[in-house]
């Protein structure tokens, strides 16, 4: 058994022949803080939802509907940050720290500009955006959504700049700092909710205000830390205002970030369209969907960590032009991701009755949420890693455009189309919508697996010919 474990997850002699190496201690130092960060962030999110749930089903539904829209914008900021992380990782792998630092400055400017643009879009559209997507929801749900949206949209620049800084720290292999800082911010958010909801009785506005304050403080902390000149990658704020923008670096970042943003944005738009379908099924199903989305993330949190980690590892290997290392370490991290999914979902299923008992929702919503979680996480054990971790390796290797096209087509063809057929036409409701999501995962997994193998084979053949 030990020999099998070492063969699958241990270090191999072939690693000694790579021009760039990631021993297990380095991989674990990168991955474990990211998993811890995801766990603590999700835990705080669940506590946040539990506090809001004390205000009633309408408040829970209203907050969840706005969060679903805003995740679209947050994912765009994250995708732009990923573009910067890919370029910075390649520069580190190629041993060009000066260029990595310049890319950091370009990323900060791009992220701030994108956040202000998105803030303007939401401010101008105001409630029209909610009515366009969720026009059929009940009045009390719309009221809660409006209050939450108008307040939390002010934190867009904070999210964008934090995402950029966090991505740069991960590019340097320092994921511990993001874990500590985001945990502190989440604790502050929960404490703020306790005060604004239970002491001041500010309701949904109190929950939104606490979110804005915690995000602002998190951003300020990272803006100060990333300016440290002792870091391999840092931001020189004075140079941002006195030097001409580096168009080449900006183009490189956008070359990865824009396809990623379009992918993330359209992916989330598809989820919003799916949620708009669910919103026609009534408040109980909206609430069950919100609770299930909140809890099921526990089972996939390791996947989010591997998504971030594999960009750093593959990006540095590509920068070093060592495609044998790309194949080896990407395969190893994918195996690790599968193992983590089995472990975390086993724990989630065992603890699910206890977790659900903390939610103050109707019996109908709780029962449906339990079923949705089993559908989601049971399928995720096999399908989430090839659907999302593998394409992040592809992005780091320069295949962001293909990932975008496949993700968008699969989303609208299988998830949205399947939701209309299974959820509405066949009358399966939210259950049909979640099965349509599984169909989307299957399609993504198959296409990405074939493409990734071809990419690796092509680069390894080209390298062999050069030799």
Residue pairs with C-beta under 8 A, 6 or more apart in sequence:
8 335
9 24
9 332
9 335
9 336
9 339
10 24
11 23
11 24
12 328
14 324
14 328
15 21
15 23
15 328
17 324
18 317
18 322
18 324
18 325
18 328
19 320
19 321
19 322
19 325
20 93
20 316
20 317
20 320
20 322
20 325
21 325
22 313
22 329
26 173
27 309
27 313
27 329
27 332
27 333
27 336
29 173
29 175
29 176
30 170
30 173
30 175
30 309
30 312
30 313
31 175
31 305
31 306
31 309
31 333
31 336
33 175
33 176
33 178
33 179
34 170
34 175
34 178
34 179
34 304
34 305
34 306
34 308
34 309
35 301
35 302
35 305
35 340
36 179
36 183
37 175
37 178
37 179
37 182
37 183
37 305
38 301
38 302
38 304
38 305
39 298
39 301
40 179
40 182
40 183
40 186
41 182
41 183
41 186
42 297
42 298
42 301
43 186
44 183
44 186
44 187
44 189
44 190
45 186
45 294
45 297
46 294
46 295
46 355
46 358
47 190
47 193
48 189
48 190
48 193
48 207
48 211
49 60
49 63
49 290
49 291
49 294
49 359
50 358
50 359
50 360
51 190
51 193
51 194
51 197
51 198
51 207
52 59
52 60
52 63
52 193
52 197
52 204
52 207
53 59
53 60
53 359
53 360
53 361
54 197
54 198
54 360
55 144
55 197
55 203
55 204
57 283
57 284
57 287
57 361
57 362
57 365
58 138
58 140
58 141
58 143
58 144
58 283
59 144
59 203
59 204
60 287
60 290
60 291
60 361
61 137
61 141
61 144
61 283
61 286
61 287
61 290
62 140
62 141
62 142
62 143
62 144
62 145
62 147
62 148
62 204
63 144
63 145
63 148
63 204
63 207
63 290
64 286
64 287
64 289
64 290
64 293
65 130
65 133
65 134
65 137
65 141
65 145
65 275
65 279
65 286
66 130
66 145
66 148
66 149
66 152
68 268
68 271
68 272
68 275
69 129
69 130
69 133
69 149
69 272
70 149
70 152
70 153
71 268
71 271
72 264
72 265
72 268
72 269
72 272
73 118
73 122
73 156
73 159
74 159
74 163
75 261
75 264
75 265
75 267
75 268
76 114
76 118
76 261
76 264
76 265
77 111
77 114
77 115
77 118
77 156
77 159
77 160
77 163
77 164
78 163
78 167
78 264
79 257
79 260
79 261
79 263
79 264
79 265
80 107
80 110
80 111
80 114
80 160
80 163
80 164
80 253
80 254
80 257
80 258
80 260
80 261
81 107
81 111
81 160
81 163
81 164
81 166
81 167
81 257
82 167
82 256
82 257
82 260
82 311
82 392
82 395
83 107
83 252
83 253
83 254
83 255
83 256
83 257
83 258
83 260
83 400
84 103
84 104
84 106
84 107
84 110
84 111
84 164
84 167
84 168
84 171
84 253
84 257
85 167
85 168
85 170
85 171
85 311
85 312
85 315
86 256
86 311
86 315
86 395
86 396
87 100
87 103
87 107
87 249
87 252
87 253
87 256
88 100
88 103
88 104
88 107
88 167
88 168
88 171
88 172
88 233
88 315
89 171
89 311
89 312
89 314
89 315
89 316
89 318
89 319
89 396
90 315
90 316
90 318
90 319
91 97
91 99
91 100
91 103
91 319
92 100
92 171
92 172
92 232
92 233
92 316
92 319
93 315
93 316
93 317
93 318
93 319
93 320
94 319
94 320
94 321
97 232
97 233
99 249
100 171
100 232
100 233
101 233
101 234
101 235
101 236
102 246
102 249
103 233
103 249
103 252
103 253
104 168
104 226
104 233
104 234
104 235
105 235
105 236
105 239
105 240
105 246
106 245
106 246
106 249
106 250
106 253
107 164
107 167
107 168
107 253
108 161
108 164
108 165
108 235
108 240
109 240
109 245
109 250
110 250
110 253
110 254
110 257
111 160
111 161
111 163
111 164
112 157
112 160
112 161
114 160
114 261
115 156
115 157
115 159
115 160
115 161
116 156
116 157
118 156
119 153
119 154
119 156
119 157
122 129
122 149
122 153
122 156
123 153
126 150
127 142
127 146
127 149
129 149
130 142
130 145
130 146
130 149
131 142
133 272
133 273
133 275
133 276
134 141
134 142
134 145
134 275
134 276
134 279
136 279
136 280
137 145
137 279
137 286
138 283
141 283
141 286
144 204
147 203
147 204
147 205
147 208
148 204
148 205
148 207
148 208
151 205
151 208
151 209
151 211
151 212
152 208
152 211
152 212
154 212
155 211
155 212
155 215
155 216
157 219
158 212
158 215
158 216
158 218
158 219
159 215
159 219
161 219
161 222
161 223
162 215
162 218
162 219
162 222
165 219
165 222
165 223
165 225
165 226
166 178
166 182
166 222
167 308
168 226
168 233
168 235
169 175
169 177
169 178
169 222
169 225
169 226
170 178
170 308
170 309
170 311
170 312
171 233
171 312
171 315
172 231
172 232
172 233
173 312
175 308
175 309
177 225
181 218
181 221
181 222
182 218
184 218
185 214
185 215
185 217
185 218
186 214
188 210
188 213
188 214
188 217
189 210
189 211
189 213
189 214
191 210
192 206
192 209
192 210
192 211
192 213
192 214
193 206
193 207
193 210
195 206
195 210
196 202
196 205
196 206
196 207
196 209
196 210
197 203
197 206
197 207
200 206
202 209
226 233
226 234
226 235
227 234
227 235
227 236
227 237
228 234
229 236
255 400
256 395
256 398
256 400
259 400
259 401
259 403
259 404
260 395
260 400
260 403
260 404
262 404
262 408
263 400
263 403
263 404
263 407
263 408
266 407
266 408
266 411
266 412
267 407
267 408
267 411
270 411
270 412
270 415
270 416
271 415
273 416
273 419
274 415
274 416
274 419
274 433
274 436
274 437
275 289
277 419
277 420
277 423
277 424
277 433
278 285
278 286
278 289
278 423
278 429
278 430
278 433
279 286
280 424
281 423
281 429
281 430
284 362
284 364
284 365
284 368
285 365
285 368
285 429
285 430
287 361
287 362
287 365
287 369
288 361
288 364
288 365
288 366
288 367
288 368
288 369
288 372
288 430
289 369
289 372
289 430
289 433
291 356
291 359
291 361
291 365
291 366
291 369
292 368
292 369
292 372
292 373
292 376
292 434
295 348
295 352
295 355
295 356
295 369
295 373
296 348
296 372
296 373
296 376
296 377
296 380
298 344
298 347
298 348
299 341
299 344
299 345
299 348
299 373
299 376
299 377
299 380
299 381
300 341
300 344
300 377
300 380
300 384
301 344
302 337
302 340
302 341
302 343
302 344
303 337
303 340
303 341
303 380
303 384
303 385
303 388
303 389
305 340
306 333
306 334
306 336
306 337
306 340
306 385
306 389
306 392
307 388
307 389
307 392
308 392
309 333
310 330
310 333
310 334
310 389
310 392
310 393
310 396
311 392
311 393
311 395
311 396
313 329
313 330
313 333
313 396
314 326
314 329
314 330
314 393
314 396
314 397
315 396
317 323
317 325
317 326
317 329
318 326
318 396
318 397
318 398
321 463
323 456
323 459
323 460
323 463
324 460
324 463
326 393
326 397
326 456
326 459
327 456
327 460
330 390
330 393
330 452
333 389
333 393
334 385
334 386
334 389
334 390
334 393
337 385
337 389
338 381
338 385
341 380
341 381
341 384
341 385
342 381
345 377
345 378
345 380
345 381
348 355
348 373
348 377
349 374
349 377
352 370
352 373
356 366
356 369
356 370
359 366
359 369
361 369
368 430
368 431
371 431
372 430
372 431
372 434
375 431
375 434
375 435
375 438
376 434
376 437
376 438
379 438
379 441
380 441
383 438
383 441
383 442
383 445
384 441
386 444
386 445
386 448
386 449
387 440
387 441
387 444
387 445
387 448
388 444
390 445
390 448
390 449
390 452
391 403
391 406
391 407
391 444
391 448
393 452
394 400
394 402
394 403
394 448
394 451
394 452
394 455
395 403
397 455
397 459
399 451
399 455
402 451
403 448
406 444
406 447
406 448
406 451
407 444
410 440
410 443
410 444
410 447
411 440
413 443
414 436
414 439
414 440
414 442
414 443
415 436
415 437
415 439
415 440
416 436
417 436
418 432
418 433
418 435
418 436
418 437
418 439
418 440
419 432
419 433
419 436
419 437
421 432
421 436
422 428
422 432
422 433
422 435
422 436
423 429
423 430
423 431
423 432
423 433
423 436
424 432
426 432
428 435
